[in-house]
Amino acid sequence: MFDIKIKTIESSAHENDGTFLQTPFWCQFKARHGWTYRRFEVEYTLPPLNEKNEDCDKPQPSSTVFSTGSTTVHSELSVLNRSFAKGAFSIAYIPLFPKLPYKCTSEELLDKAFDEEGDASVLAGQEIITPETQTIEFVHLLSELAAALKPELPKNTIAIRFDPDVIFSTPEDRDLFNYGMKTVAYADRIKLKKNSVDIQPPDSTLIDLTGTEDEILEKMHSKWRYNIRLSERKGVTVKRYLGNDINLSEKLDKFYELTKITNARDGNASHAKSYYLDLIKSSADEISKGRDVPVISLYIAEHEGEEIASIMTLFSHDEAIYLYGASSNNKRNLMPNHLLQWTAMKDAKAYGSKYYDMYGMPPEGKDENHPMHGLYMFKANFGGKNIHRTGSWDAPLKPVYRCYSAAEKLRAFWHKKVIKKLKGR
C-alpha cells in the first residue's frame, strides 16, 4: 500500500526539532544506558484520497518530516533496541512515530459545522478526514514499516514496539480508535497487537507558551496563580542549574535525595543517580561543542536554606518537557512545586519552546474519589490542553513474543497492584 523504502543515515538535519525522543542526542544518551540504536531515512507513498478535499491528500508531517510532493513522505526515524536475558532476545522500540498518514479536518472546522448553531455548508465539497476514517491505512502503515525495518534489526529481535504520535482530545476518542485498529488488524490478519503496558505516558497536558506570560497565567486555574504568588511571598526561591555548573554534583545529590523521599512516599521507582548526571552533563557538553541539542536543566526550590523540591526539564525548539520531579515531606504548604513549574515555563518560553508538556497524567481524575485525583488536578490546572495518545502497539516478529508479552503483563501487575498493596498504598 505504501511502498516503503528505508536507508541508514548517520547525520541529521533535525538535531533539536520535533519530539526529543527521536533526536540523535536522546539516542546517543540511551546508548550509554543499555540500549543500541539505528537511524533511518524513511520514504513512503500515500494512497490517493478524494481529490475534492484540497487538504486531505497531503501528508501530515511527522515531527522530522520534509515533503517532496503531495503523495510522498520523507522522514527521519530513530529505532532503539534493548536486549534481554543476556542477549537471548531483544525488542525494537520506536517512540512517537509515525503520525497519521493524512491531515485531518481541523477540529475548529468540524465544530463550526456540527455544533448547535453550526453550518454544515462550510464542509461543502470536502471529505471529512479524522483519525477514525484512516484506521485501515494506519494499521497497514505500521505493519509495512515493521516489515521494512525487520531486515535492518538484530536477528534476535522478537517485536517492534511503536508509540505512535497520534493525538486525541478525549480518552473516549482514543479508545475508539484503538478498538478500530484491533478490528482492522484482526480482519486483515495483520500481526499488530495493542500492548497492555505503555512505554511513554499516553495521557498528558500541553501548556501553550506562544502567548505572553500574562496570557499563560490567565489560562491557569485561579488557585494555581494564587499558589505561585503565595510561594513567592513566603520566601521560596528557585535556582536553575545546567550541566556545566561548578556545584552541579552537590545539587544533583540533593535532587536524588528528594527523589528517594518521593519514591518512599508515592511507591514509585527511579533511575540511578548516574543516569540523571549523564543526562544533564551530556547536554551541556554537546552544547559547548556547538551542537544544537536539547537543553537539560535542574531546578531546585529553597526556603530559608532548605532545599524542598526539585524538577528536571528538557527544552527543544518545539517542546519543553517536565521530565522528573521530587519533593520533601517538609513545607509542602509553601507550594514550591507550583513555583518550580512556573519558573521552568518562563525559561522554556524564553528559550523558544512552543509548549510545555507535563509528560504524564491520569486520563481522568476530576472525581475526588479517583486514586490519582491529586496528580491530575495539579497538572491539569496549569491551563494546558489535555491530550491522549494511542499508547504502545507491538508488531510481533517471532513466536516467542507471546511468552515475553505474558511475562510483561505479570510484571506490570506485580508492581502496580501487589507491591503497592503490600506497602499499604
C-alpha positions as CSV (number, residue, x, y, z in Angstrom):
1,M,0.0,0.0,0.0
2,F,2.8,2.5,0.9
3,D,5.8,1.2,-1.0
4,I,8.1,1.9,2.0
5,K,11.9,2.4,1.4
6,I,14.4,2.9,4.1
7,K,18.2,3.6,4.3
8,T,20.6,4.0,7.2
9,I,21.7,7.6,8.0
10,E,24.4,8.8,10.3
11,S,23.8,12.6,10.4
12,S,20.6,14.6,10.9
13,A,19.1,17.8,9.7
14,H,16.8,17.8,12.8
15,E,19.1,17.8,15.8
16,N,16.7,19.7,18.1
17,D,13.3,19.7,16.4
18,G,10.2,17.6,16.9
19,T,9.9,15.1,19.7
20,F,13.0,14.8,21.8
21,L,12.6,11.0,21.8
22,Q,13.5,10.9,18.1
23,T,16.6,13.2,18.3
24,P,20.1,11.9,17.8
25,F,21.0,13.3,21.2
26,W,18.5,11.1,23.0
27,C,19.5,8.0,21.1
28,Q,23.2,8.6,22.0
29,F,22.3,9.1,25.6
30,K,20.2,5.9,25.8
31,A,23.0,4.0,24.1
32,R,25.1,4.7,27.2
33,H,22.4,3.1,29.4
34,G,21.7,-0.3,28.0
35,W,20.2,0.4,24.5
36,T,21.5,0.4,21.0
37,Y,20.0,2.4,18.2
38,R,19.9,2.9,14.4
39,R,18.7,5.9,12.5
40,F,17.0,5.7,9.1
41,E,15.6,7.8,6.4
42,V,12.1,6.6,5.5
43,E,10.2,7.2,2.3
44,Y,6.7,6.1,1.6
45,T,4.0,6.9,-0.9
46,L,0.5,7.7,0.2
47,P,-2.5,6.1,-1.5
48,P,-4.7,8.8,-3.1
49,L,-7.7,10.3,-1.4
50,N,-10.7,12.1,-2.7
51,E,-9.4,14.9,-4.9
52,K,-12.2,17.2,-3.8
53,N,-10.6,17.7,-0.5
54,E,-7.7,20.0,-1.1
55,D,-6.0,19.4,2.2
56,C,-6.6,15.7,2.9
57,D,-4.4,14.3,0.1
58,K,-1.4,16.0,1.7
59,P,0.7,14.0,4.1
60,Q,0.5,15.1,7.8
61,P,4.1,15.8,8.5
62,S,6.0,13.8,11.1
63,S,8.0,15.8,13.6
64,T,11.0,15.5,11.4
65,V,9.4,15.5,8.0
66,F,10.4,17.2,4.8
67,S,7.9,16.8,1.9
68,T,8.8,16.4,-1.8
69,G,5.3,16.4,-3.1
70,S,1.7,15.7,-2.3
71,T,2.0,11.9,-2.3
72,T,5.4,11.1,-0.9
73,V,6.6,11.4,2.7
74,H,10.3,11.5,3.7
75,S,11.0,11.2,7.5
76,E,14.0,10.6,9.7
77,L,13.4,7.7,12.1
78,S,15.2,6.6,15.3
79,V,14.9,2.9,16.3
80,L,16.1,1.9,19.8
81,N,16.8,-1.7,20.7
82,R,17.0,-3.3,24.1
83,S,18.4,-6.8,24.7
84,F,17.1,-9.1,27.5
85,A,18.1,-12.5,29.0
86,K,21.8,-11.9,28.3
87,G,21.2,-11.2,24.7
88,A,18.8,-14.1,24.0
89,F,16.2,-11.7,22.5
90,S,15.6,-8.0,22.0
91,I,12.8,-5.5,21.5
92,A,13.0,-2.7,18.9
93,Y,11.3,0.5,20.1
94,I,10.1,3.4,18.0
95,P,8.9,6.3,20.2
96,L,6.4,8.9,18.9
97,F,6.4,7.7,15.3
98,P,4.6,7.7,13.0
99,K,1.9,10.3,12.7
100,L,-1.3,9.6,10.8
101,P,-0.8,9.5,7.0
102,Y,-3.2,12.2,6.1
103,K,-4.0,15.6,7.5
104,C,-7.3,15.5,9.5
105,T,-10.1,18.0,9.1
106,S,-9.5,20.7,11.7
107,E,-11.5,20.5,15.0
108,E,-12.4,24.1,14.6
109,L,-14.0,23.4,11.2
110,L,-15.9,20.4,12.5
111,D,-17.1,22.5,15.4
112,K,-18.4,25.2,13.0
113,A,-20.2,22.6,11.0
114,F,-21.7,20.4,13.7
115,D,-22.3,22.4,16.9
116,E,-25.8,23.6,17.8
117,E,-25.6,26.7,15.7
118,G,-23.3,25.2,13.1
119,D,-23.4,25.5,9.4
120,A,-22.6,22.2,7.6
121,S,-22.1,24.2,4.3
122,V,-18.5,25.0,5.5
123,L,-17.7,21.4,4.6
124,A,-19.3,21.5,1.2
125,G,-17.2,19.6,-1.3
126,Q,-14.8,18.2,1.3
127,E,-14.4,14.7,2.6
128,I,-14.2,14.7,6.4
129,I,-10.9,13.1,7.5
130,T,-10.5,12.1,11.1
131,P,-8.2,9.5,12.7
132,E,-11.1,7.0,12.6
133,T,-11.5,7.4,8.8
134,Q,-7.9,6.4,8.2
135,T,-7.7,3.5,10.6
136,I,-7.2,0.9,7.8
137,E,-4.3,2.9,6.3
138,F,-2.6,3.4,9.7
139,V,-2.7,-0.3,10.6
140,H,-1.2,-1.1,7.2
141,L,1.4,1.7,7.6
142,L,2.6,0.2,11.0
143,S,2.7,-3.3,9.5
144,E,4.6,-2.3,6.4
145,L,7.1,-0.2,8.5
146,A,7.7,-3.2,10.6
147,A,8.3,-5.4,7.6
148,A,10.7,-2.9,6.0
149,L,12.7,-2.5,9.2
150,K,12.9,-6.2,10.1
151,P,15.9,-7.0,7.9
152,E,17.8,-4.0,9.4
153,L,17.4,-5.1,13.0
154,P,19.3,-7.6,15.1
155,K,18.3,-11.2,14.3
156,N,17.2,-11.8,17.9
157,T,14.5,-9.0,17.7
158,I,11.2,-10.6,18.7
159,A,8.9,-7.5,18.1
160,I,8.9,-3.9,17.1
161,R,7.1,-1.7,19.6
162,F,5.6,1.6,18.2
163,D,4.4,4.5,20.3
164,P,2.5,6.3,17.5
165,D,2.3,10.1,17.6
166,V,-1.5,10.2,17.1
167,I,-3.2,12.7,19.4
168,F,-6.9,12.8,20.6
169,S,-8.8,15.3,22.6
170,T,-10.6,12.8,24.8
171,P,-9.8,9.3,26.1
172,E,-13.0,8.0,24.6
173,D,-11.9,9.0,21.1
174,R,-8.5,7.4,21.7
175,D,-10.2,4.2,22.9
176,L,-12.5,4.1,19.9
177,F,-9.5,4.5,17.5
178,N,-7.6,1.7,19.3
179,Y,-10.7,-0.6,19.0
180,G,-10.8,0.2,15.3
181,M,-7.2,-0.7,14.9
182,K,-7.7,-4.0,16.7
183,T,-10.7,-4.8,14.4
184,V,-8.8,-4.0,11.2
185,A,-5.7,-6.0,12.3
186,Y,-7.9,-9.0,13.1
187,A,-10.0,-8.7,9.9
188,D,-6.9,-8.3,7.7
189,R,-4.9,-10.9,9.6
190,I,-2.2,-8.3,10.3
191,K,0.2,-9.1,13.2
192,L,-0.3,-6.0,15.3
193,K,-1.2,-6.0,18.9
194,K,-2.1,-3.3,21.4
195,N,0.3,-3.7,24.3
196,S,-1.1,-3.6,27.8
197,V,2.0,-1.8,29.0
198,D,2.6,1.6,27.6
199,I,6.2,2.9,27.4
200,Q,5.6,6.6,27.1
201,P,2.8,8.2,29.1
202,P,-0.2,8.2,26.7
203,D,-2.0,11.0,28.6
204,S,-0.6,14.4,29.2
205,T,-1.4,18.1,29.1
206,L,0.3,20.7,27.0
207,I,0.6,24.4,28.1
208,D,0.8,26.8,25.1
209,L,3.9,29.0,25.5
210,T,3.3,31.2,22.5
211,G,1.4,33.9,24.3
212,T,2.6,36.4,26.8
213,E,3.4,35.4,30.4
214,D,0.2,37.2,31.5
215,E,-1.8,35.2,28.9
216,I,-0.3,31.9,30.1
217,L,-1.1,32.8,33.7
218,E,-4.7,33.8,32.8
219,K,-5.4,30.3,31.5
220,M,-4.4,28.7,34.8
221,H,-6.9,28.0,37.5
222,S,-7.1,31.0,39.8
223,K,-6.0,28.9,42.8
224,W,-2.8,28.0,40.9
225,R,-2.0,31.6,40.2
226,Y,-2.6,32.3,43.9
227,N,-0.3,29.4,44.9
228,I,2.5,30.7,42.7
229,R,2.3,34.2,44.3
230,L,1.9,32.6,47.8
231,S,5.2,30.6,47.3
232,E,7.0,33.8,46.3
233,R,5.5,35.8,49.2
234,K,6.6,33.1,51.7
235,G,10.2,33.4,50.5
236,V,10.6,30.4,48.3
237,T,13.2,30.9,45.7
238,V,14.0,28.7,42.6
239,K,17.5,28.3,41.2
240,R,18.4,26.7,37.9
241,Y,21.5,24.6,37.3
242,L,23.0,23.3,34.0
243,G,25.4,20.5,33.3
244,N,28.5,22.7,33.4
245,D,27.8,24.4,36.7
246,I,30.6,24.0,39.3
247,N,28.3,22.9,42.1
248,L,26.2,20.5,39.9
249,S,27.3,17.4,41.7
250,E,26.2,18.7,45.1
251,K,22.8,19.8,43.7
252,L,22.2,16.6,41.9
253,D,22.9,14.8,45.2
254,K,20.1,16.8,46.7
255,F,17.8,16.1,43.8
256,Y,18.4,12.4,44.2
257,E,17.9,12.6,48.0
258,L,14.5,14.2,47.3
259,T,13.8,11.5,44.7
260,K,14.2,8.8,47.2
261,I,11.9,10.6,49.6
262,T,9.3,10.9,46.9
263,N,9.6,7.2,45.9
264,A,9.1,6.1,49.5
265,R,6.0,8.4,49.8
266,D,4.4,7.5,46.5
267,G,5.6,4.0,45.8
268,N,7.5,4.9,42.6
269,A,10.8,3.8,41.2
270,S,13.6,5.9,39.6
271,H,16.8,5.7,37.7
272,A,20.2,5.5,39.2
273,K,21.8,8.9,40.1
274,S,24.4,8.3,37.3
275,Y,21.6,8.3,34.8
276,Y,20.4,11.9,35.7
277,L,24.0,13.1,35.9
278,D,24.9,11.8,32.5
279,L,21.7,13.3,31.0
280,I,22.3,16.9,32.3
281,K,26.1,16.8,31.7
282,S,26.0,15.4,28.2
283,S,23.6,18.1,27.2
284,A,25.9,20.9,28.4
285,D,29.0,19.1,26.9
286,E,27.4,18.9,23.4
287,I,26.2,22.5,23.5
288,S,29.7,23.6,24.4
289,K,30.9,21.8,21.2
290,G,28.5,23.9,19.2
291,R,25.8,21.2,18.7
292,D,22.2,22.3,18.7
293,V,20.8,19.7,21.2
294,P,18.1,19.9,23.8
295,V,18.9,21.8,27.0
296,I,18.6,19.8,30.2
297,S,18.1,21.9,33.4
298,L,17.8,21.1,37.1
299,Y,15.6,23.4,39.2
300,I,15.7,23.4,43.0
301,A,13.2,25.3,45.2
302,E,14.7,26.5,48.5
303,H,13.2,28.1,51.7
304,E,15.4,29.5,54.4
305,G,18.3,27.5,53.2
306,E,16.4,24.2,53.0
307,E,16.0,22.6,49.6
308,I,12.4,21.3,49.5
309,A,11.5,20.4,45.9
310,S,13.2,19.9,42.5
311,I,12.4,19.2,38.9
312,M,14.5,18.3,35.8
313,T,13.4,19.6,32.4
314,L,14.2,19.4,28.7
315,F,13.9,22.3,26.3
316,S,14.0,21.9,22.5
317,H,12.9,24.3,19.7
318,D,9.4,22.7,19.6
319,E,8.7,21.4,23.1
320,A,9.6,21.7,26.7
321,I,9.3,18.6,28.8
322,Y,8.8,18.2,32.6
323,L,11.0,15.0,32.8
324,Y,11.3,14.3,36.5
325,G,10.2,15.8,39.8
326,A,10.8,15.2,43.5
327,S,9.9,16.9,46.8
328,S,10.5,16.8,50.5
329,N,7.8,15.9,53.1
330,N,8.5,19.3,54.7
331,K,7.0,22.7,53.9
332,R,4.7,21.4,51.2
333,N,2.2,24.1,52.3
334,L,4.6,26.6,50.7
335,M,3.6,25.4,47.2
336,P,7.2,25.1,45.9
337,N,6.1,22.8,43.1
338,H,3.8,25.4,41.6
339,L,6.6,28.0,41.6
340,L,9.1,25.4,40.1
341,Q,6.8,24.7,37.2
342,W,6.0,28.3,36.5
343,T,9.8,29.2,36.6
344,A,10.5,26.4,34.1
345,M,7.7,27.5,31.8
346,K,9.0,31.1,31.7
347,D,12.5,29.8,30.9
348,A,11.2,27.5,28.2
349,K,9.3,30.3,26.7
350,A,12.4,32.5,26.7
351,Y,14.3,29.6,25.0
352,G,11.8,29.4,22.2
353,S,9.8,26.2,23.1
354,K,6.3,26.3,21.7
355,Y,4.6,24.4,24.5
356,Y,5.4,22.8,27.9
357,D,4.5,19.2,28.3
358,M,3.7,17.9,31.8
359,Y,4.5,14.5,30.4
360,G,2.2,12.1,32.0
361,M,-1.1,12.3,34.0
362,P,-4.1,10.1,34.5
363,P,-6.6,10.2,31.6
364,E,-9.3,11.2,34.0
365,G,-9.2,12.3,37.6
366,K,-11.7,15.2,38.3
367,D,-13.6,12.9,40.6
368,E,-12.3,13.4,44.1
369,N,-12.5,9.7,44.8
370,H,-10.2,8.9,41.9
371,P,-6.9,7.4,43.3
372,M,-4.9,9.9,41.2
373,H,-7.1,12.9,41.6
374,G,-4.4,15.0,43.2
375,L,-1.9,14.4,40.4
376,Y,-4.5,15.0,37.7
377,M,-5.6,18.3,39.2
378,F,-2.1,19.5,39.8
379,K,-1.1,19.1,36.2
380,A,-4.4,20.0,34.5
381,N,-4.9,23.2,36.4
382,F,-1.9,24.9,34.8
383,G,-4.2,25.7,31.9
384,G,-3.0,23.3,29.3
385,K,-4.8,21.2,26.7
386,N,-5.2,17.6,27.7
387,I,-4.1,15.1,25.1
388,H,-4.4,11.4,24.7
389,R,-2.2,9.2,22.5
390,T,-2.8,5.6,21.4
391,G,-0.2,4.0,23.7
392,S,2.1,1.2,22.6
393,W,1.4,-1.1,19.7
394,D,3.5,-4.2,19.0
395,A,4.4,-5.8,15.7
396,P,5.5,-9.4,16.7
397,L,8.3,-10.8,14.6
398,K,8.8,-14.2,16.4
399,P,6.6,-16.7,18.2
400,V,8.5,-16.2,21.5
401,Y,7.0,-12.7,21.7
402,R,3.8,-14.3,23.2
403,C,5.9,-15.5,26.2
404,Y,7.5,-12.1,26.6
405,S,4.2,-10.3,26.4
406,A,2.7,-12.6,29.1
407,A,5.7,-12.0,31.4
408,E,5.5,-8.3,30.9
409,K,1.8,-8.2,31.9
410,L,2.6,-10.2,35.0
411,R,5.5,-7.9,35.9
412,A,3.2,-4.8,35.5
413,F,0.5,-6.4,37.6
414,W,3.0,-7.3,40.3
415,H,4.4,-3.8,40.5
416,K,1.2,-1.8,40.2
417,K,-1.1,-4.0,42.3
418,V,0.6,-6.5,44.5
419,I,3.6,-4.4,45.7
420,K,1.5,-1.3,46.4
421,K,-1.0,-3.4,48.4
422,L,1.8,-4.9,50.4
423,K,3.1,-1.4,51.1
424,G,-0.4,-0.2,52.1
425,R,-0.9,2.0,49.1
